[in-house]
Amino acid sequence: MARRLAKAGIAGVIVELPYHLHRTPPGKRSGELAVQGDPASLVAVMTQAIQDLRRTVDWIETRDEFDSKRIGIMGTSLGGIVGALAFAVEPRFVAYTSVLGGAGISDIFWASSRLVREREQLRRKGVTRASLTEFLKPIEPAEYLRKDDQRPSYVIAARHDTVMPAGTYRKLIASLGNVQALWLDAGHFGGFFVQNSVMNTAAKFFEQTFKGEEFVAPVRLYAPTVRILGTLVPGAGLQVGAGLDVWKSDAQGSITATFVLTPKGPQGIIGTQVSQGLTLGVVILPKRTTAGAMWSFIL
């Protein structure tokens, strides 16, 4: 992304989050310690990240090659949440882009498919959703963002995300005053398949904003809805495979047609989503058509 911005004449400064990349303690994975089942630890991580970003702006202001009146911030996933908080509390940021990051940190903790272990740790400590929401208020972006703030912002969200649930995207969008949004028909990891297009539209946002031009977000950016799944078919048992949605009845995918590849051959499934990840419907096999079920995780 920094190289993409540089081609447009925009300098990029990469700020590594606490416990990420070169700030990862020996023997740990990047980001592993950033989000734990300990609210106080998360508050400390977020607070440190905001201090790092504000200090970075201080440094930018000392450099003659930078224009300190045109500083933007962009983050992905957790970085998008950090970016929202930094944008809210640091007025020197004049533009903000979030890629797959939302607001409502306690909601993310309580609903994210990524934080099952951390959620159980909180419950064992007697932490409730209400008490967690109260404890995390000092680092919650929605507590600081203002609807009357007209600095431009751009949110790139994923419609089928379970890591960063869709409601947290809507909360971020509703908290921003001058916002445009682009929804991908993918999950939290599906943006990988359209990474170049996502980076191009984010770079265009900053380029036009810094020039004082009006940016208009794409109405739609094609992203394939790819599933890792299991199918249960009478007489064939449970099979695992990968699928690609080839048709949807609506944006939410209430009814879908999915092409599936399994070790035993291709299948087609036309079904209705009855709960998150569970679809019931008709399974089309090479030699017969029957009722069946599909459990899936959208990338």
VENZIRA-V595969 format. One line per field, one symbol per residue. ss: DSSP state (2 for helix, 1 for strand, 0 for the rest). A space follows every 50 residues. Layout:
BEGIN
ss = ???
END
This chain:
BEGIN
ss = 02222220000000000000222000000000000000222222222222 22222222220000000000111111022222222222200011111110 00002222222000022222222200002222222222202220000000 01111111000000022222222220011111110000022222222222 22222222220000000000000001111111100011111111111100 0000111111110011111111111001111111000011111111110
END
